Amino acid sequence: MAVTETISVYRGEQVTLTFQMTPVENVTGWTIHFTVAKKANAASKLIGPLLATTSGLASGQFRVQLTEEVLDKTPGTYFFDAWRTDEGQEQVLALGPFIIGGNARVPPTEVV
């Protein structure tokens, strides 16, 4: 069953997201992709798909690295999901709102 949660990050920061499977299941060797879109079921993606790290972690955990460049997006509320994409095993693992907050350090890309 998918975990629904809200993720909050800031524009231009570097973040590692760690997800925990509930119930705990060994995800080593799974192929998991992470995407962010402007809204649920959108064909075009704002971020990703990014490949998650699944090996060398505590049982049931996977991680997604988000770089400064990846998070250099207009602040707003978007929608994320993480999917297991192994053939014959496609399933959503996590999903929910993805909030990119503004800050004073990273100026907007558009002229104000």
Secondary structure by P-SEA (a helix, b strand, c coil): cbbbbbbbbcccbbbbbbbbbccccccccbbbbbbbcccccccccccccbbbbcccccccbbbbbbcccccccccccbbbbbbbccccccccccccbbbbbbcccccccccc
